[in-house]
Amino acid sequence: MKLVDLNQTIFIPVVDETHGGVTVEMKMTVGEFFAKCCDGFEPEVVEAIPVEWMKGQFIDDAYEELMCKWQEQEAR
């Protein structure tokens, strides 16, 4: 399973044909993009722990062991 941060800022290139094909960038969050461009689509929202935070909570060997176990479980 992969998770996406709905609050992450993205830049969407938009071509304005009314001004000779000028390309501008719209700035929005991933959540705003889904709301605007995918009518009726609501992604499943789950609580998640950032990997960077988890890594900082473990001694390096324990983190590596945890990640190996997780990768083995994902492979099944």
C-alpha positions as a Python dict, from the first residue, in 0.01 Angstrom:
ca = {
    (1, 'M'): (0, 0, 0),
    (2, 'K'): (122, 349, -80),
    (3, 'L'): (-6, 664, 87),
    (4, 'V'): (-24, 1016, -53),
    (5, 'D'): (-12, 1338, 147),
    (6, 'L'): (-330, 1523, 46),
    (7, 'N'): (-178, 1847, 178),
    (8, 'Q'): (130, 1826, -48),
    (9, 'T'): (159, 2125, -280),
    (10, 'I'): (173, 2049, -652),
    (11, 'F'): (207, 2267, -961),
    (12, 'I'): (-20, 2192, -1257),
    (13, 'P'): (81, 2335, -1599),
    (14, 'V'): (-217, 2495, -1771),
    (15, 'V'): (-212, 2618, -2134),
    (16, 'D'): (-416, 2937, -2181),
    (17, 'E'): (-536, 2926, -2542),
    (18, 'T'): (-706, 3266, -2504),
    (19, 'H'): (-364, 3428, -2464),
    (20, 'G'): (-176, 3258, -2749),
    (21, 'G'): (-103, 2929, -2577),
    (22, 'V'): (78, 3078, -2277),
    (23, 'T'): (152, 2814, -2015),
    (24, 'V'): (100, 2906, -1651),
    (25, 'E'): (124, 2692, -1341),
    (26, 'M'): (-164, 2647, -1099),
    (27, 'K'): (-54, 2583, -741),
    (28, 'M'): (-281, 2355, -535),
    (29, 'T'): (-270, 2067, -294),
    (30, 'V'): (-319, 1707, -401),
    (31, 'G'): (-655, 1710, -219),
    (32, 'E'): (-764, 2024, -406),
    (33, 'F'): (-661, 1861, -734),
    (34, 'F'): (-880, 1558, -667),
    (35, 'A'): (-1173, 1780, -568),
    (36, 'K'): (-1140, 1997, -879),
    (37, 'C'): (-1046, 1743, -1147),
    (38, 'C'): (-1200, 1413, -1035),
    (39, 'D'): (-1567, 1483, -980),
    (40, 'G'): (-1706, 1266, -704),
    (41, 'F'): (-1376, 1090, -628),
    (42, 'E'): (-1290, 1082, -260),
    (43, 'P'): (-963, 908, -175),
    (44, 'E'): (-957, 691, 134),
    (45, 'V'): (-802, 887, 419),
    (46, 'V'): (-600, 694, 678),
    (47, 'E'): (-370, 801, 956),
    (48, 'A'): (-5, 738, 874),
    (49, 'I'): (330, 771, 1045),
    (50, 'P'): (600, 938, 831),
    (51, 'V'): (890, 703, 761),
    (52, 'E'): (1138, 982, 846),
    (53, 'W'): (988, 1014, 1195),
    (54, 'M'): (993, 636, 1247),
    (55, 'K'): (1355, 617, 1139),
    (56, 'G'): (1448, 877, 1400),
    (57, 'Q'): (1281, 674, 1677),
    (58, 'F'): (1491, 359, 1627),
    (59, 'I'): (1854, 272, 1663),
    (60, 'D'): (1981, 216, 1307),
    (61, 'D'): (1995, -165, 1335),
    (62, 'A'): (1641, -188, 1474),
    (63, 'Y'): (1510, 35, 1194),
    (64, 'E'): (1681, -175, 927),
    (65, 'E'): (1540, -495, 1081),
    (66, 'L'): (1189, -345, 1093),
    (67, 'M'): (1209, -237, 728),
    (68, 'C'): (1331, -582, 618),
    (69, 'K'): (1037, -747, 797),
    (70, 'W'): (795, -501, 636),
    (71, 'Q'): (940, -561, 287),
    (72, 'E'): (913, -939, 336),
    (73, 'Q'): (547, -898, 440),
    (74, 'E'): (476, -675, 137),
    (75, 'A'): (633, -935, -95),
    (76, 'R'): (382, -1199, 19),
}
